[in-house]
Each structure stands twice: as structure tokens, then as C-alpha cells.
Amino acid sequence: MDIKLLHQPDNAIALVTMDAGEEIIAEAGAMIAMNSQINASTTLRQGKGGGIMGGLKRMLTGESLFLSVFRAPVNGCEIFLAPKLMGDILIYEMKNNELVVQATSYLACTSGVDLDLGWQGFKSLFSGESIFWLSVTGVGTLLLNSFGGIYEIEVDDEYIVDTGHIVAFEKTLSFTIGKANKSWWGAIFGGEGLVCHFKGKGKIYCQTHNSTAFGRLVGSQLPPR
């Protein structure tokens, strides 16, 4: 399987070229074009987070109940995948490690990657983001999408990231929710809000824009229904 990213970082799409027997599992609605030979189907299953319960769990994270499976019957089958929001795509190679993925950032993966619901505790509830994140494990290729560009932060000890800008982070990192400013007064009126305090050694993947903040900004300008 060969994956090329086009039109980064503002309007990224993934061109996936598959050999016979290979398949890719994508978020429902991610396919924008493909060869007519590709066999497309719908499933509730992907790894240990599969079945009806797996689908319902994905819905709690903001993902679709269903996943789309695209299988190549012959060599050289092409499919284009794109996220719902304007932004970037990250190719991450899973190697029996665990990656915690923010809600709505999953785009697609190969069949050796497992998806499950990751409970990050009530500390996430106070961040203003989802308390349920996807826990990704297994071996294979994972495609993540963002709102805006994606950049990588290598953490060795401690790092602070705004909660709305997190795409994913490696499970070797632990985190707590807190304020960016030393005082609550400064945190509220300084506009920074709540942040994640990461500790440990590993990588964080962040997005340049905050989709929740953007939604509030645009929503306030729309006429009431």
C-alpha cells in the first residue's frame, strides 16, 4: 500500500494506492473518489472496539456509527480520502504502541490497527472537550486529520497544550487538566482557558486551529433557526 498526501496543509487529501487483497477502513463519508474495481462495504467492526457496542462507543467520541471498508481486488487500485473540515492529514505508523486520538480526528487505518473507546477520566470533562477519546493500538498505518495544519511536539519531561488544539498523543505521556495562567482571573480573561499539562516522554500532535472555538465564532453570526 502506498499513501501520498496532496494539497497540504490547508486542503489535504490522501491518495491511497492498494495492491490486490489490501484494504483500508475509513470514517464514513471520507471517500471522495476511487477506481470502479474497488469493493466498498460498511462495517461496525474494527479491531477490539468492534460490533454494535464499538459503533455506539465511537458515536460518543463524535465519530460515525459505521466505518467504510475499501478492498482492492487487483493491483493498482486508487482511492482518495479527505476529512470533513479544511485541514491537514497525518500518516502515523502504529508499531504495537498506543495512541490517544481526540474526537473527530480519525480518518482511516489499515486492517491491523485496532480502534477502541479510551476513557480519559472526568478530568477531560472540565477541559470543554470530549471525555471519550479513541484508543488506537495494533500494527499498521493510521491516518489522522485536523482543522488547520498539524505539527509535532517532542516531549521530554513536561509540556502544556491548549485542549482544543490536541489531535493525538502517545500513551507514554500522562496528563492533567489545569489553567495556563497562575490565577483563575487571568486564565478566564486572558482567553487561554484550560490546558493539558503533559508529563513523560513521547510525542504530541497538535492542530493550528481550534474547531470548537471556530464553531462558536461562526455560530454566533448565523441567524437563529
FENKAMO-V854562 format. One record per residue. RES is the residue in one small letter. NEAR is the number of other ideal C-beta (glycine too) atoms within 12 Angstrom. Layout:
BEGIN
res	near
RES	NEAR
RES	NEAR
END
This chain:
BEGIN
res	near
m	32
d	21
i	31
k	20
l	28
l	21
h	19
q	25
p	24
d	20
n	21
a	34
i	31
a	41
l	29
v	42
t	25
m	33
d	18
a	17
g	15
e	30
e	33
i	44
i	45
a	45
e	41
a	28
g	21
a	37
m	31
i	23
a	19
m	27
n	23
s	13
q	18
i	30
n	23
a	26
s	19
t	21
t	28
l	27
r	24
q	41
g	31
k	21
g	36
g	24
g	20
i	15
m	17
g	29
g	26
l	19
k	31
r	40
m	24
l	24
t	35
g	26
e	38
s	30
l	24
f	27
l	38
s	31
v	31
f	39
r	29
a	30
p	19
v	18
n	16
g	18
c	30
e	31
i	39
f	30
l	41
a	32
p	40
k	23
l	29
m	24
g	36
d	36
i	45
l	37
i	30
y	35
e	22
m	30
k	17
n	15
n	25
e	29
l	40
v	42
v	45
q	45
a	35
t	37
s	44
y	45
l	50
a	45
c	43
t	35
s	31
g	24
v	39
d	30
l	46
d	33
l	32
g	32
w	19
q	32
g	17
f	12
k	22
s	26
l	16
f	19
s	32
g	24
e	34
s	31
i	23
f	29
w	40
l	44
s	33
v	47
t	28
g	28
v	19
g	31
t	33
l	43
l	43
l	44
n	45
s	39
f	34
g	28
g	25
i	36
y	23
e	24
i	26
e	19
v	26
d	15
d	14
e	21
y	26
i	26
v	37
d	33
t	41
g	34
h	37
i	46
v	49
a	41
f	42
e	31
k	27
t	20
l	32
s	23
f	33
t	24
i	29
g	25
k	26
a	23
n	18
k	11
s	12
w	15
w	10
g	14
a	19
i	14
f	13
g	17
g	16
e	25
g	29
l	32
v	31
c	38
h	25
f	33
k	20
g	21
k	19
g	27
k	29
i	39
y	35
c	37
q	40
t	22
h	26
n	30
s	34
t	28
a	23
f	21
g	18
r	15
l	13
v	12
g	14
s	11
q	10
l	10
p	6
p	6
r	4
END
